[in-house]
Amino acid sequence: MKQPLPDNRAAILERLVAEKLLVPGPGGTYDISNVGAILFARNLPEFDRLGRKAPRVIIYRGENRVETMREQEGRKGYAVGFEGMISYINDRLPQNEQIGQAFRREVRMYPEIAIRELVANALIHQDFSMAGSGPKVEIFGNRMEVSNPGVPLIDPLRFIDEPPRSRNEMLAALMRRMNICEERGSGIDKVIFQVEVFQLPAPDFGLPATARSPSCSAHAGSRRWNAKNAYGLAISTPAFNSYRGSGCPTPPFAGVWASRIPTTRPRRGSSATPSMLN
């Protein structure tokens, strides 16, 4: 958080209380607040109400959920475990081999910035009041899905031009100070830009009953990647060694069928016109 460490234990505890990460109790004891636990816990399942909010990464064989290859559930708090989670996801996504003048090198097929933005938003903007569900990243043979519980506060059609709104203000503010998010409303803009740089089809944002779900097809055929809620986006895998394809299939867009994401940013206050969705 770019602040100097206090000189002694009492000053450290005082700072944690001021940040509302600890709550003073009787007899010089301290209770850990919910936001303190969700950010800095060593083992989230030890906190009954928050254990179910630990992020999960699930890897499937093929393009459906019939056969699971691996599942990893995070145990650390979001702040202390975020870097490791992003590294774990990136290491399990497909890579392409690129031959240079003298050496070969592995090139990731998914934009790392887009994955980071989507996962961060999924953690920050989830609805903690919904029981029995938590943030989830699912990796298929042809796509990736990011989801979390809750319905977005902003219409998915306005993600790129609506002022940012946060469901969990204290959590978002602390994670911004830790350089995990920005609270500028620029996350989706970065995702779309990086997808275009990687020549992937446009992201597909869907809206199920309790979660928002974006998805993006891959270059070849109907390959795509999906993401649900909290700026979840799905980005699909291009065919190996192929950088051209037929484009993005028609994605569900919060009840409206759209063939592509607008290439021009609407003016603030303007409404999406049918021409933008055809």
Secondary structure, 3 states (H helix, E strand, C coil): CCCCCCCCHHHHHHHHHHCCCEEECHHHCEEECHHHHHHHCCCHHHCCCCHHHCCEEEEECCCCCCCEEEEEECCCCHHHHHHHHHHHHHHCCCEEEEECCCCEEEEECCCHHHHHHHHHHHHHCCCCCCCCCCCEEEECCCEEEEECCCCCCCCHHHCCCCCCCCCCHHHHHHHHHCCCCCCCCCHHHHHHHHHHHCCCCCCCEECCCCCCEEEEECCCCCCEEECCCCCCCEEECCCCCCCCCCCCCCCEECCEECCCCCCCCCCCCCCCCHHHHC
